[in-house]
Amino acid sequence: MKFTVSQSSLMKALSVVAKGLGANSTLPILSGIYVRAAEGQLEFQTNNLTISIRHYIPANVEEEGEAVISGKVLTSIAKNLPDAAVTFEGAGRTLTISCDKSTFRLNTLNPADWSGFPEVAPDRTIELPSDLLSQMVDKVYRVTSKDTSRPILQGILLTVEDNTIRLVATDSFRLAVCDSSVEAAPGEAFRAIVGGAVFHDVLAMPSMTDTIQIGITESQVVFTFGNTTFLARRIEGNFPDYKQLLPPTCATALTLDVAAFSAALKRVSVIALQNASVRFDIDADAGFMRLSASSPEQGESSETIPCGIEGQSMSIALNYHYVFDCVNAVSGSKDMRLELIGSVNPGIFKCNGKINYLYLLMPVRL
């Protein structure tokens, strides 16, 4: 095997497949990157038993061949090379990498032990604009649960129906829903539950193109874009019926300036070190909301902010960490709406625009 590729192209390719590297010491082959040189291009593969990634880049291939190289070592070498031509030359289980005045001689793993890239035929596929999808995933993926005992809550529900794309995530304490109009091919509704971290990682890849094709099989979700194919396990099960959590009406509705609300919440929450609760006291007659926090060790803090109020005066306490996740999700918007029913009922934040966003948050005890 012998080929030459630029350092920048090599580094970009390695960053694409890096998410599929395994950390299981009992299977060393999974910590490697499979590289195959043939027909003027390089094929890179990684597989950690949960994720499989394949990526192609052009290269000057003089001799065809294949090798499995330590992903950690290869990435470290490529990262520290100058932006120049990198030549790989290998025979048997040895590989020589040279660039400018640097030379590395590496021991490689047996490519015959590599499992190969899974060949799957999706039952359903849909093509979506990647930029819009990325913005939507950013708004909901932090709400996914970290509890591995409930894998369904670690996923994001993706549905596309009647030219509307919708993403839903919940960790049982809060719920995030966003939707947007999209031109999708007519047909049966598309529905899949995709791991939140996987969804976010895919859309953040440097090889991302303007559109991304998403396909589903009985057990896999397949992302295809440009010269990259990304396979992940599909999360099985029934996603919670989130619609039954959304009340048809509210007793109090506030219109908040996002920037002013975020700044006030940040100041007040400085005191809430041991207790993440911030109290919201809404005075409908005076037309303002008072934010306050207290800590036995640190003291108290409060701030009032003017806002448009419809309905009655009310008080509720919310976890400010969770509120900040909501505020960050709508940071590009001017206004947001907060709808309340009572102090023991969830608060619902809403923000409408190109992407409509809803965030339901369970209260904490006053």
Steps between C-alpha positions, in 0.01 A plus 500: 500500500625846411313829476542874555243739648512855634524549876186715507290240314634224723424695817148579386435134416628385838278753680198361313556136597633569852155466661492135400822405678454243776647517847459131580844368595383138460453559126805701381383487137211735590744772609646498150413678178461283193663664196465369145674659200354421158395669175625847590329525836538406864228329699499552879290290737444489875271278706441491877212245489248783546607739223651424159642780282633487144658796318674542164757757384703526175870412512793418273501120522809330358445155649165372626476346844339508841605536864357548849688773686468612862252788488660683791852475358402590144299803613784623721746470213277674246419782742865587548612480137547813287243574230683306230478172308492189721619170351391162634689189396434160649568133461380222726436630852727805476415849375734794436361853509718783370436872470760768437789402734295272727478121474295258710515121485188343649389149583149436364220256574390224265236637256361147465367540856299809404128425495424710193242773465142384563293492183146614577198570281278762670125436503427874490717800414452874501723788389505813716691833503792443735532860622137516614520156656821595683337811649204293615713227657701766687175619659393162638790258543607635843159399633567130431550286809842384621339200674618189313229289665237681289650506149178627343549831685855528363353536154346777291171424329519610135179521299438642153138527393299743284816702420570555871812372672476460878755402765403403855720421802426446870679383813171477702573832679471712187387475142627678188309508171595688185353492154548671166364488148700296253446388142495123527398244243135400545426160643469316826607688814864450602565417867816392683660527844866598468752521784539866598880496515520312168266746328704796623835343410390413146380852419819655643729301269737703279395297193135605534329604174195719431264205533509178697319176424365308797393139462364247747507123519356279769802557724715772339482865403715595201627853430641562152656829385770571246769231526398397852274224631422488874316203652366491855269277695137604482339547841209260533186554705207737535585865549294666778172654385616856555186661357295403805737710715415821316204683658247665264488825701694694761414731792790741447709587195811720497687652208870520589790676332744210456821699553370689806353185655822305444715773656272536804485124556879478478542768768241360739621139470849593625365445852335164420807284551368214714138541391441545125150638558407852385162641596285682243244740653269646234314821589230540236381836635846664503612334175829352618655171608729467801776240491649397834732238646622424850768292665553448877875536452514777237194718557233625260468665160212647303427703189185627334452514124209662313299271275166473326262299720165348412295339776548481875788548741685181582816350649704201388852366563714348226844342471709781349743258328209362300366849429841601362490205258174641367630858482813388315285311249316823407793739544462632145139609558376829644199385702375181662173410671459331838165331571403391851204320658607488866795459735485118485442475124768507229610832352502517121737725306418570135681676219373519143688570179648301216546233764217482755625400844317375810666415832301348786663500843380337823501739799686456828343554841456862607 
